C-alpha cells in the first residue's frame, strides 16, 4: 500500500494483498491451509499482470509503479504458469533462507515470469497512443549460498536494469548506472527535475542485521550483452 499514490490497485481481494492478513498467515496456524494459500498467491500475481496491462487503456498521462515479488520464493509456478502444489507453505514461511537452495524451482518460476512479463510489455507497446517510457529493474540478485562469501555478496548485489527511453540519447543511462540514480537521470532528462545524482557506492547487509550496512565499493565494470528483440 502506498499512501502517496493517487490510486492503489490490488486487484481482487486476496490474502496476500492485505498487510494484516498476510502477517496473520505468517504467524499463525493458518499456514496449514497450504493449497488455498498457494492458489490465492498465484491469483494475486496473475492479477498484477492483468492490472498492469489494463492501465494502458485509460486516457491521459500517468506513472504506473508495479512491484512483483516474482521470481522470489515461494516457487509456485512452473515454466508454463501452472501452479505447483508439491510445496509446503509452512516450509515457505519458516525456512525462507533454505528456499534459495531450490535452484531448479527458481529457474522454472523465472522462465514463467520472463514469458508473462514480455507479454505484458508487448501489450503496453501495442496499445499506447504515444511511445511509453518503460523501466524494468530488480531490487536485488539471488541469495547464493556459498562458501565464497565475496561471490555471494556480488550475486546479491547484481541487478537487472532495462529501460525503453523514447527519443533519449543512447548513452543517457550509463552501463554501470546505480539503481538509486536511474529515476533521477530519467526525470531530469524528460521533465527537467534537477535531481542530484548519488556517488557510486554499494552497501550490503544480512537478514540478521538488516540495518548494519557494509560498504562494498563502486559498481564493478559493465558486463553487457546487446541483443535485438521485437
ABEGO torsion letter per residue (X at the ends): XBAABABBBAEBBBAAABAAAAAAAAABAAAABAAAAAAAAAAAAAAAAAAAAAAAABBEBBBBBBBBAOABOBBABBAAGBBBAABBAAAAAABAAAAAABAAAAAAAAAAAAAAAAAAAAAAAAABABBBBBBBBBABBBBBBBABAAAAAAAAABBBBBBBBBGBBAAABBAABBAAAAAAAAAAAAAGAGBBBBBBBBBBBBAABAABBBBAEBBBBBBBBBBBBX
